Amino acid sequence: MDDPPERSNDAFETKAIHAGEEPDLDPGGTGDLVSPIHLSSTFAMDEAGDPSHGYKYSRLGNPTREALDERVATLSDANHAMTFASGMAAIATTCLSVLESGDHVVAFDGIYGGTKVFFDDYLAEHFDVAVEYVDATDADAVADAVAPETALLWMESPTNPLLKLCDIAAIGGIADRHDVLLAVDNTFATPYFQRPLSLGADVSVYSTTKYLNGHTDSIGGAVVTNDDALADRIRFVQEYALGAMLPPFDCYLVLRGSKTLPLRMRQHEANAKRVARFLSEHDAVTAVHYPGLETHPQHGLAARQMDGFGGVVSFEIDGTGAEARAFVESLDLFTVAVSLGSVESLIEHPASMSASYVPEEERLASGITDSLIRAPVGVESADDLIADLERGLRHL
Ligand SMILES: Cc1ncc(COP(=O)(O)O)c(C=O)c1O
């Protein structure tokens, strides 16, 4: 097959439609516009051990997955992308590829709870990797925590669920000075609104379950990097040791979903801005966390390092945990569910849902109060969404 056309100079919208899915018009090609779903687990070889088509076994290489890998790499301005069976698989494979017993990790204290569980209950517990959590909204706190054993800085921006940011370029500088790796979970921003590798990260991860797929019908993850040696290491661990690949049907779903990523992200953001503004003016709401609001403490950083503020808003109501819970249950358009990044609006009460397993004292210390609510805003009509929230808040 000829090399695919170079897409790196195209606009994001063009890359989202075409990268990885050029029709095969070679003699014998089918001309499919849409990548076929290659379900075969193994591939017939014309030459034993060295097939001319290059495919041997689906864990080691699959044409549908390669199409998606190329799409994700191109959208992320990255040389390499690998797609995984979940965001957690992408995170775990990355960490297990770069860390050794005795290493030290500096992590943002606001990272996704699942990543924290992996760090605390697995890396620290079974691999003797020490993880130190710092308030990375202050880059100096990250620099101060770096020790001779530090191998990795693990950041997320914006964070889940409190929408805190870290200065990726400043922390990239710290990583370079100390010769350690910087990884950034870019799930909330997506490559449309933020490209951590261009800001100085060595590796970036996504849960494709969220915006990249965007339609609530696939669990997946991705890792992107420009570092050839790092890509080889992660790919080796993925293909030969851990094997958590994204299955072909899910690759097709993410290829399809990602075509509309720019359209959806613009609408998610427009709706989230209106919802955040509405909430910030409501008497029953005591705090709104959304980087697009000028009152967000890191609004300036968000405007500098992101091309948009994203679609997730979290807020606190003037009430008890039971009232916050009753409020989310009272809504019609916002569905009570964990996860985010899909076309439909969801709502959750972290204290009784996504953070319910965290001991109360630890949860409160991390800022997840009893009255905190997280609302990933979908692409429905903003008027309808605000009317739903208005109704719910009136009945508080
Ligand atoms: C920021 C972030 N990273 C990673 C993950 C894990 O992704 P997955 O659920 O696809 O394993 C999530 C899931 O909510 C997330 O919000």
The ligand as an ORCA input file, in Angstrom:
! r2SCAN-3c Opt
* xyz 0 1
  C      -9.567     12.072     33.186
  C      -9.796     10.601     33.025
  N      -8.759      9.815     32.711
  C      -8.907      8.488     32.568
  C     -10.133      7.876     32.747
  C     -10.258      6.388     32.609
  O     -10.818      6.049     31.392
  P     -11.648      4.701     31.137
  O     -12.892      4.793     31.960
  O     -11.870      4.708     29.663
  O     -10.779      3.576     31.570
  C     -11.252      8.664     33.060
  C     -12.570      8.049     33.266
  O     -13.501      8.669     33.739
  C     -11.071     10.069     33.203
  O     -12.099     10.878     33.512
*
